[in-house]
Amino acid sequence: MENKKIIVLTGGGSAGHVTPNIALIPLLKKEGFEIHYIGTKDGIERKLIEEQEGVIYHAISSGKLRRYFSLKNFTDPFRVNHGVTQAKRLIRELKPQVVFSKGGFVSVPVVIAAKGRCPVVCHESDYTPGLANKIAARYATTVCVTFEDTLKYTGKTHAVHTGTPIRSELFRGDRRRGLDFLGFSGDRPVILVMGGSLGAEALNNAVRAGLAELTEKYDVIHLCGKGKLDEGISEGANPHYRQYEYISAELPDLFAATDLFVSRSGANSVFEFLALKKPAIFIPLPLGASRGDQILNAEYCEKKGYSAVMQQEDVTAESLLAKVNEVYENRRKYVSAMERDKTLNGTERVLEVILDAAAQR
């Protein structure tokens, strides 16, 4: 038992707090780790992780961390404390060499429980740290950041710029297979529009309002979100348009077939596109609908010359078409900027940090 290498992964509340962990799982297995995951009973992380072979899932209690008033702010601290107690018991039983945390409210009890028992590595995806990771950083041995500029916000001497882990299957997509799935010939540029797992009404409306003009030149893949299919656009009505609520298994092939993305700017999506060296137009969630992290993510990519940005209030059918034409015509410029940056896929670098921390146990 003493020779067994064990790692505890944690993170949840959204897919963005889980997919980098999933990217690391095959590499951690190759390194000989037994992998345990601590999440909530009903969170999205449970569904995503239980699909991964050879990972043992443990559910704990956790309260949400809020910056706004809610009656649950009076009860959730008790749930967090209960989660810390549960996590401490798990850490004592498992005796991991290292804990790796991707953030989200479920990670806080885990990193608190691990402090003093094993090294803790936290990873921050966004340009500025979220509330959960601000708390977790106090207990961390090392804080990894996706954006180099984020180092100035960590206030920690043990922060390191690593990039973010990218799922390896995205690099195994096949353009021809994707085009065959879509029923596209490949003679036209392909635009993929996605607004996150829940979709984005502003993007959906703009695409559909300008669909006739967009599909004069482009084939369009539209991932519109659960329950957001436009039933008025029957299958086959427009041979250059395909709409789906969500795509899973075929996503790498669709990404391979895509020439230009139009997307929200959550950090994981941003860096998946960048790692694939695909130009994008990012339309971040406006400030009133988020803490502003997507705006900063998008502005960073624009500043680096990787992508273009549109603000949601400026998006219309006409302006979107104009921006798509502009970015597509200048696509080589964006691709060249991405090709010069060797930190856009941080999988190996994050793994190095985890292994270094585990060696300290």
C-alpha positions as CSV (number, residue, x, y, z in Angstrom):
1,M,0.0,0.0,0.0
2,E,2.9,2.4,0.8
3,N,4.3,2.0,-2.7
4,K,1.0,2.9,-4.4
5,K,1.0,6.3,-6.1
6,I,-2.3,8.1,-5.5
7,I,-3.5,11.4,-6.8
8,V,-6.7,13.2,-5.9
9,L,-8.3,15.5,-8.5
10,T,-11.0,17.9,-7.8
11,G,-13.0,20.7,-9.5
12,G,-16.5,21.2,-10.5
13,G,-19.6,23.3,-10.9
14,S,-19.0,23.7,-14.7
15,A,-17.5,21.7,-17.5
16,G,-14.6,24.2,-17.6
17,H,-13.5,23.0,-14.1
18,V,-13.5,19.4,-15.2
19,T,-12.2,19.1,-18.8
20,P,-8.6,20.0,-18.0
21,N,-8.6,17.2,-15.3
22,I,-9.9,14.8,-18.0
23,A,-7.1,15.9,-20.3
24,L,-4.6,14.9,-17.6
25,I,-6.1,11.5,-16.7
26,P,-4.4,9.4,-19.5
27,L,-1.0,10.9,-18.7
28,L,-1.4,10.4,-14.9
29,K,-2.3,6.7,-15.6
30,K,0.8,6.3,-17.7
31,E,2.8,7.7,-14.7
32,G,1.3,4.9,-12.6
33,F,-1.1,6.9,-10.5
34,E,-4.3,5.5,-9.0
35,I,-6.7,8.3,-9.6
36,H,-9.4,9.5,-7.2
37,Y,-11.8,12.4,-7.9
38,I,-13.6,14.4,-5.2
39,G,-16.7,16.3,-6.4
40,T,-20.3,16.8,-5.4
41,K,-23.1,14.3,-5.5
42,D,-25.1,16.0,-8.3
43,G,-22.7,18.3,-10.0
44,I,-21.7,18.1,-13.7
45,E,-18.3,16.8,-12.6
46,R,-19.8,13.5,-11.5
47,K,-21.4,12.8,-14.9
48,L,-18.2,13.7,-16.8
49,I,-15.8,11.9,-14.5
50,E,-17.9,8.7,-14.2
51,E,-17.5,8.4,-18.0
52,Q,-13.7,8.1,-17.5
53,E,-12.4,4.6,-17.1
54,G,-10.4,3.7,-14.0
55,V,-11.2,6.9,-12.0
56,I,-12.7,6.4,-8.5
57,Y,-15.3,9.1,-7.6
58,H,-16.1,10.4,-4.1
59,A,-18.9,12.8,-3.4
60,I,-18.8,15.4,-0.6
61,S,-20.9,18.3,0.6
62,S,-20.1,21.8,-0.7
63,G,-21.7,25.2,-0.6
64,K,-21.6,27.7,-3.4
65,L,-19.3,30.7,-2.9
66,R,-21.2,33.9,-3.8
67,R,-20.2,37.6,-4.1
68,Y,-23.9,38.6,-3.9
69,F,-26.6,38.4,-1.2
70,S,-28.5,35.2,-1.0
71,L,-30.3,33.5,1.9
72,K,-28.2,30.4,1.1
73,N,-25.1,32.4,2.2
74,F,-26.3,31.7,5.8
75,T,-26.5,27.9,5.3
76,D,-23.7,27.2,2.8
77,P,-20.8,27.8,5.2
78,F,-22.1,24.8,7.2
79,R,-22.1,22.7,4.1
80,V,-18.6,23.8,3.3
81,N,-17.5,22.9,6.8
82,H,-19.2,19.5,6.5
83,G,-17.4,19.0,3.1
84,V,-14.0,19.8,4.8
85,T,-14.7,17.1,7.4
86,Q,-15.6,14.6,4.7
87,A,-12.6,15.5,2.6
88,K,-10.2,15.2,5.6
89,R,-11.4,11.7,6.2
90,L,-10.9,10.8,2.5
91,I,-7.4,12.4,2.4
92,R,-6.4,10.4,5.6
93,E,-7.7,7.2,4.1
94,L,-6.2,7.6,0.6
95,K,-2.9,9.2,1.6
96,P,-2.4,10.8,-1.8
97,Q,1.0,12.0,-3.0
98,V,-0.6,15.2,-4.4
99,V,-4.0,16.9,-4.8
100,F,-4.7,18.8,-8.1
101,S,-7.5,21.3,-8.0
102,K,-9.1,22.9,-11.1
103,G,-11.3,25.3,-9.1
104,G,-15.0,25.7,-8.6
105,F,-16.7,25.7,-5.2
106,V,-16.3,22.0,-4.6
107,S,-12.5,22.3,-4.7
108,V,-12.3,24.5,-1.6
109,P,-13.1,21.9,1.1
110,V,-10.7,19.5,-0.6
111,V,-7.6,21.8,-0.7
112,I,-8.3,22.9,2.9
113,A,-8.4,19.3,3.9
114,A,-5.2,18.5,2.1
115,K,-3.2,21.3,3.6
116,G,-0.3,19.8,5.7
117,R,-1.1,16.3,4.6
118,C,0.2,16.4,1.0
119,P,1.2,19.0,-1.6
120,V,-1.6,20.9,-3.4
121,V,-1.4,22.1,-6.9
122,C,-4.1,24.6,-8.1
123,H,-4.8,25.6,-11.6
124,E,-6.5,28.9,-12.6
125,S,-7.9,28.9,-16.2
126,D,-9.1,32.5,-16.4
127,Y,-7.2,35.8,-16.7
128,T,-8.0,36.8,-13.2
129,P,-8.5,34.2,-10.4
130,G,-12.1,33.3,-9.4
131,L,-13.2,33.4,-5.8
132,A,-12.8,29.7,-5.2
133,N,-9.2,29.7,-6.5
134,K,-8.4,32.9,-4.5
135,I,-9.2,30.9,-1.4
136,A,-7.6,27.7,-2.6
137,A,-4.3,29.5,-3.4
138,R,-3.8,30.1,0.3
139,Y,-3.5,26.4,0.8
140,A,-1.6,25.5,-2.3
141,T,2.0,24.5,-2.8
142,T,1.9,25.7,-6.4
143,V,-0.6,27.8,-8.4
144,C,-0.5,27.2,-12.2
145,V,-2.0,29.8,-14.5
146,T,-3.2,29.7,-18.1
147,F,-2.4,33.3,-19.0
148,E,1.1,34.7,-18.4
149,D,-0.5,38.0,-17.3
150,T,-2.3,36.3,-14.4
151,L,0.9,36.0,-12.5
152,K,0.5,39.6,-11.4
153,Y,-2.9,38.8,-9.8
154,T,-1.9,35.8,-7.8
155,G,0.3,37.6,-5.3
156,K,2.1,34.4,-4.8
157,T,5.8,33.6,-5.3
158,H,4.8,29.9,-6.0
159,A,2.7,30.7,-9.1
160,V,3.9,29.5,-12.4
161,H,2.7,30.1,-16.0
162,T,1.9,26.7,-17.5
163,G,-0.9,27.2,-20.0
164,T,-3.9,24.9,-19.6
165,P,-4.3,21.1,-20.2
166,I,-5.9,20.3,-23.5
167,R,-7.8,17.1,-24.2
168,S,-5.6,14.9,-26.5
169,E,-8.6,13.6,-28.5
170,L,-9.1,17.1,-30.0
171,F,-5.8,16.6,-31.9
172,R,-7.0,13.3,-33.3
173,G,-10.0,14.8,-35.2
174,D,-10.3,14.1,-38.9
175,R,-11.5,16.8,-41.3
176,R,-12.9,14.4,-43.9
177,R,-14.7,12.4,-41.2
178,G,-16.2,15.6,-39.8
179,L,-17.4,16.8,-43.3
180,D,-18.9,13.4,-43.9
181,F,-20.8,13.5,-40.6
182,L,-22.1,17.0,-41.5
183,G,-22.8,16.2,-45.1
184,F,-20.7,19.1,-46.3
185,S,-18.5,18.8,-49.5
186,G,-15.5,20.6,-48.1
187,D,-15.5,23.1,-51.0
188,R,-16.5,26.0,-48.8
189,P,-15.0,27.4,-45.6
190,V,-16.6,26.0,-42.5
191,I,-17.7,28.3,-39.6
192,L,-18.5,26.7,-36.2
193,V,-20.7,28.8,-33.8
194,M,-21.0,27.8,-30.2
195,G,-22.1,29.6,-27.1
196,G,-21.1,27.2,-24.3
197,S,-22.9,24.2,-23.0
198,L,-26.1,26.2,-22.4
199,G,-25.9,28.1,-25.7
200,A,-26.0,31.8,-26.1
201,E,-29.2,33.5,-27.2
202,A,-27.4,36.6,-28.6
203,L,-25.2,34.4,-30.8
204,N,-28.1,32.2,-31.8
205,N,-30.3,35.1,-32.8
206,A,-27.5,36.8,-34.9
207,V,-26.6,33.7,-36.7
208,R,-30.2,32.8,-37.6
209,A,-31.1,36.4,-38.6
210,G,-28.1,36.4,-41.0
211,L,-28.2,32.8,-42.1
212,A,-29.1,33.4,-45.7
213,E,-26.1,35.8,-46.2
214,L,-23.7,33.7,-44.1
215,T,-24.4,30.5,-46.1
216,E,-23.9,32.3,-49.5
217,K,-20.2,31.7,-48.8
218,Y,-19.8,29.5,-45.8
219,D,-20.9,26.2,-44.4
220,V,-22.2,26.8,-40.9
221,I,-22.1,24.4,-37.9
222,H,-24.3,25.8,-35.1
223,L,-24.0,24.3,-31.6
224,C,-26.9,26.2,-30.1
225,G,-27.4,24.7,-26.6
226,K,-30.0,22.4,-25.0
227,G,-33.6,23.2,-25.9
228,K,-32.5,25.9,-28.4
229,L,-32.9,24.3,-31.7
230,D,-34.9,26.4,-34.2
231,E,-37.7,24.1,-35.2
232,G,-38.6,26.5,-38.0
233,I,-35.4,25.5,-39.8
234,S,-36.2,22.0,-41.0
235,E,-33.4,19.6,-41.7
236,G,-32.3,19.9,-45.3
237,A,-34.0,23.3,-45.7
238,N,-30.5,24.9,-46.0
239,P,-27.9,22.5,-47.3
240,H,-25.1,24.7,-45.9
241,Y,-26.4,24.9,-42.2
242,R,-26.4,22.2,-39.5
243,Q,-27.7,22.9,-36.0
244,Y,-27.2,20.7,-32.9
245,E,-28.0,21.2,-29.3
246,Y,-24.6,19.6,-28.3
247,I,-22.0,17.4,-29.9
248,S,-19.8,15.0,-27.9
249,A,-18.1,12.1,-29.6
250,E,-17.8,13.8,-33.0
251,L,-16.6,17.1,-31.7
252,P,-12.9,16.5,-32.5
253,D,-13.8,15.8,-36.1
254,L,-16.0,18.9,-36.3
255,F,-13.2,21.0,-34.9
256,A,-10.9,19.5,-37.5
257,A,-13.3,20.5,-40.3
258,T,-13.7,24.0,-39.0
259,D,-11.9,27.0,-40.5
260,L,-13.2,29.7,-38.1
261,F,-14.9,29.6,-34.7
262,V,-17.4,32.1,-33.4
263,S,-17.7,31.5,-29.7
264,R,-18.0,32.7,-26.1
265,S,-14.6,33.1,-24.4
266,G,-14.5,30.8,-21.5
267,A,-10.8,30.0,-21.0
268,N,-11.0,26.3,-21.9
269,S,-12.7,26.8,-25.2
270,V,-10.4,29.7,-26.0
271,F,-7.3,27.6,-25.5
272,E,-8.7,24.6,-27.3
273,F,-9.0,26.7,-30.4
274,L,-5.6,28.3,-29.9
275,A,-3.9,24.9,-29.4
276,L,-5.5,23.7,-32.6
277,K,-4.2,26.9,-34.3
278,K,-7.7,27.9,-35.5
279,P,-8.7,31.6,-35.8
280,A,-11.8,32.7,-33.8
281,I,-14.1,35.6,-33.1
282,F,-14.8,35.7,-29.4
283,I,-18.0,37.3,-28.1
284,P,-17.6,37.3,-24.3
285,L,-20.4,37.3,-21.8
286,P,-21.1,40.9,-20.9
287,L,-20.2,42.2,-17.5
288,G,-23.7,42.1,-16.1
289,A,-23.9,38.4,-16.8
290,S,-20.5,37.4,-15.4
291,R,-17.6,38.7,-13.3
292,G,-15.9,39.9,-16.5
293,D,-13.5,37.0,-16.9
294,Q,-14.6,36.2,-20.4
295,I,-14.0,39.9,-21.5
296,L,-10.5,39.7,-20.1
297,N,-9.8,36.3,-21.8
298,A,-11.0,37.7,-25.1
299,E,-9.0,40.9,-24.8
300,Y,-5.8,39.0,-24.0
301,C,-6.2,36.9,-27.2
302,E,-6.9,40.0,-29.3
303,K,-3.8,41.8,-27.8
304,K,-1.7,38.8,-28.7
305,G,-3.0,38.7,-32.2
306,Y,-4.6,35.3,-31.9
307,S,-8.2,36.2,-32.5
308,A,-10.8,39.0,-33.0
309,V,-13.3,40.2,-30.4
310,M,-16.9,41.5,-30.7
311,Q,-18.9,42.9,-27.8
312,Q,-22.3,41.3,-27.4
313,E,-24.1,44.7,-27.7
314,D,-22.5,45.2,-31.1
315,V,-23.5,41.9,-32.6
316,T,-26.1,42.0,-35.3
317,A,-26.6,39.8,-38.4
318,E,-24.8,42.4,-40.5
319,S,-21.9,43.1,-38.1
320,L,-21.3,39.4,-37.5
321,L,-21.1,38.7,-41.2
322,A,-18.7,41.6,-41.8
323,K,-16.4,40.3,-38.9
324,V,-16.5,36.7,-40.2
325,N,-15.4,37.9,-43.7
326,E,-12.7,40.1,-42.2
327,V,-11.2,37.4,-40.0
328,Y,-11.4,34.7,-42.6
329,E,-9.7,36.9,-45.2
330,N,-6.9,37.6,-42.7
331,R,-6.8,34.1,-41.2
332,R,-3.1,33.5,-42.0
333,K,-2.1,36.4,-39.7
334,Y,-3.9,34.9,-36.8
335,V,-2.6,31.4,-37.4
336,S,1.0,32.7,-37.6
337,A,0.7,34.5,-34.3
338,M,-0.5,31.2,-32.6
339,E,2.2,29.2,-34.2
340,R,4.8,31.4,-32.7
341,D,3.5,30.7,-29.1
342,K,4.7,27.4,-27.7
343,T,2.6,27.7,-24.4
344,L,-0.9,27.3,-25.9
345,N,-1.1,23.6,-24.9
346,G,-0.1,23.4,-21.3
347,T,-0.8,19.7,-20.7
348,E,2.9,18.5,-20.4
349,R,3.9,21.6,-18.3
350,V,1.1,21.1,-15.8
351,L,1.9,17.4,-15.6
352,E,5.5,18.4,-14.7
353,V,4.4,20.6,-11.9
354,I,2.2,17.8,-10.5
355,L,5.0,15.3,-10.6
356,D,7.4,17.7,-9.0
357,A,4.9,18.3,-6.2
358,A,4.2,14.6,-5.8
359,A,7.9,14.0,-5.4
360,Q,8.0,16.2,-2.3
361,R,5.6,13.9,-0.5
